[in-house]
């Protein structure tokens, strides 16, 4: 974990902003109304 933080600092990557952006992308790709409670892939 410390290694990840030091690399992010070296490359000036904001970990929190990247995490929030990733959550937004996943929300668009996998809407909860279609995937919640199931293990079968949806169309």
Secondary structure, 3 states (H helix, E strand, C coil): CHHHHHHHHHCCCCHHHHHHHHHHHHHHHCCHHHHCCCCCCCC
